């Protein structure tokens, strides 16, 4: 498993490690929060069933595990000696900012024991002092908001790996079976002529050539597809530039069996010719 990039996210409690691991997850990393230090080598020995789905690993490891400060050095060095590409990302913030963040969230510091917060922060800083010195990158998060920090971490994640192309899912559906909420782009194609009202086409689907021809071989469909595909040609590179991992494009008609299926197939075929990572799903084709 040494071929994967491995990032250890560590640092002071309240410095933004949860935001950091979310950014790594968005970049396609397999992420584990609060990974016990003794389990790390054993975890990395496990086989990966679908390596193409994973771009790397990111583990949050910190003072929540009492043995971490005493054990991390030997375990990290052993992993590096065994050719694991291990990088340590250390997050920190000023005392004032950490106090403010804990006041806002009302969470307990792992070393405060429900007593003096500032002493807990200073104790943690002392215990992790040597780890900070060996970190590959240190980020002071005091002046970052959540979105800025996530963007900065995402950039680090992308730079550490060969980025997998954005995955595109073309999805057809029927409005009568419920609108979709987890999509990026959605378009209603109910303005097109409906094969449902043609007796010989009613019981076929949009994947059938006769139905597809009926839907596509008219001026409305031709003009729509040209304009919509031009829009996608413009938008998709922008989503890729943003670092988006997945893009779902949904097309809906009344029942999700005829018009949306035929249009979705044509959109899929056009984008597939550009060597994109793409798949197509017909949610309601069998309804």
N, C-alpha and C positions, 0 to 999 in steps of 0.2 A: 504493500500500500504506500510505499515511500514515494511513489511518483506523484502523489497528491500534495498540494500546498497545505500546510498545517499552521494555523494561527492560534496562539494562546492569547486570549484576551484577559488581561488582569489589571490590577491597579486598585485605587482607593474606592471604597464603597461610596456610592452617590456620584461617581465621576462620569457615568454614562455607559456602563458596560452592557446594560440591556439594550440600549439603542445601537451599540456597536454590533452585537450579535444579530440583531434584526437586519442590519445592513449586510452582513455577511450572508445571511440566509437569502436575502434578495439577490445576491450575486451568485447564487447556486451552490453555496457551501452547505454541507451537512453540519448542523450546529447542535452542541450540547451545553447547557448551562449548568454550572456547579459540578463539573466532572471531577470525581475523586482522583487525586494524583496517582494513587496506586493502580487505578483501573486504566489509566491512559495507555500504557504499553499493550495491555491485553486487548483493549478496544481496537487499536490500530492493527492488530494481528488478524482481526476478523475479516473474512472475504467480503468483497463488495459484489452484490448480485447484479447490479446494473451500473457499472462504472461510468457509463455515458451520461447518467443522470446527475452525477456529482462532479463539481469542479474543484472541491477542496473540503477541508475540515476546519471548523472553528470551535474552540472550547473556552468557555469562561471558567477560570480557575482563580480562586482568591482566598481571602482570610476566613471565609465562611467555613472552610475545612481547616481545623486547627493544625493538622499535620502538614499543610501545604508549605509554609515557609521553611520548614526543616527538611523537606524531602524533594522539593522541586528541582534543585540543582543537579543532583545525581541522576534523576530520571530524565531530565531534559538533555543532559550531556550524553547519556547512553543512547537516547533516540537519535541524536545528531551523529554519533559515531556509527550508527547503523543506517546512515544515509537518509534519514527522514528530514524533509525540508521544513524545519521548525522555525517559526518566527514568533517573537514575543512582542505584543502590542500593549503598552502600559498607559493607562488613562489616569489622570489626576486632575485636581481642581484646588483652588485656594480654600483655606479653612472657612472664610466667610461664606463662600458660595456653597460649600458642603453643608454648613449649618443652615443656610437658607433653604436648600433643597430638602433636607431632612425635616425642616419645619413645615414645608409645604406638603410633603407626602405623609408625614406623621409615621414614618417607618422607624424601626429601631436599628441602630448601628450594631453590627455583629459583635463588637467589642465593648459597647457601652454598658451592657447588662442592665438596661433600663435606668442607668444612673447618669453619669456625666458624659455627655455626648462629645465635648471637645477633647476629653482625655481619650475616649475611644478612637477618635480620628487621629490623634497624635500617636497613639500606640500602634495603630495599623500602619501609619506612615513609616514608623521606625522598623517594624517587622518586615516590611516590604522594601526597605531601603536598598538592600543588595540586589534584589530582583530588578529594581528600577535601573540600577547601574548597568545591568547586562541586557536590558531590553533593546530590541532592534529599532523600535520607534516609540517615542513618548508623545502623547497628546495632552496638552493642557486645555481642559474643556470649559474653563470658567466663562469664557466669552462666546461660547457656542449655544445656540438654541437647539432643540431636538432635531429639527430638519437640517440645519447646517452640519451638525455632528454626523448625522446619518449619511449625508452626502460625502463628507470627508472620508468616513470609514469605507463607504462603498467604493470610492476611488482607490483606496489602498487594496481592497479585496480584488478589484478588477486588475490592478497592476501586477498582482502576485501570481496570476494564472493566465493561461491561454483561454480567453473568454469564449464560452460556447455561444453560438449565434442565438438570437432571440427566437423563441418557439412561438409559432402562430397557430391558433386553432380557429378554424372556420366552423361556425355552428349555425345550423338551421333549426327553427322551432316554430310552434304554433301559438299564437296569442291566446287562443281559447283554452290552452292548457297551462297558462300562467306566464307572466312576463319574467324575463331573466334579470338578475341583479348583479351577478358576478362577471360582467362583461365590460370590455373597454369601449367598443364601438357597436352600435346597434342601429339597424335600418329596417323600415317597414316596407315590404314589397307587395302589399295588398292592393296597390293601384294597378297591378298587372292583371291581364285577363286570367280568369280562374278555370283551370282544367276540370275542376270538380263538377262543373255544370255541363261537361261534355260526356255523355253516357259511356262512350268507349274508352275514355281516359280516367273516369272517376275513380276506379278501383286500382289504378296504377300509381306509381310514385314518380317523383321528379327525377329519379335515376333512370327511368325508362326513356328511351330515345324519343318515342312519340310525344310523351309529355314534355320533355325538354325542348323539343322543336316547337311545340305549341307555345310554350312560355317565352322562348328566346327569339323566335322568328317573327318579330314585329318591331315597328319603329320605337315604341315606348321602351321596350326592353333594351334595344340597341343603344339608344341615347343614354338611358340610365346607367348601363354597364360602362360605357365609355367615360362618363363623368365620375362614376364611383371608383372605377379602377384608377383613373388619373389621381383622384383624391388619395387613394391608398398608396400609390406610388410616391406621393409627396409625404404622407404621414409616417409610413413604416420606417424610413431611414431616420426620421426625427425620434421615434420611439427607441430605435436601436442606439442612437447617439446618447439618449438620456440614460441608457443602461437598463432598460426594461427587460426582464427575463422572459415574460410571457405576454402575449397579446391575443385577446379573444375578440373575434369579429363575428357578430351575430346578425343573421338575417331572418326576419319573421314574416309569416303570412297567417292566414286564419287558422288552418289546421296543422301546419308544419309538415305537409306531405307532398305538395306539388310545387308551388311557385318558389318558396324559400329554398327547397332542396335543389331545384334546377339552377337557381341563381348562385347558391352557395357553391355548387359544383363548378360553375364557370369561374367564380372568384378564386377558388382553390387551384384550378388548373392554371390560371394566369400567374398567380404568385409562385406556384411550384416551379414554373419555368425559370424563375430567378434564383434557383438553388437555395431557397429558404428552408428552414426546418418548419414543416407545416403538416397539419393533420386536419381531417374534416370529421365532423360529428353531426348526425341528423337526430336530434333529440326526440322528435315526435313522429318520425316517418312510419312507425308501425301502429300508430293510434287509430 
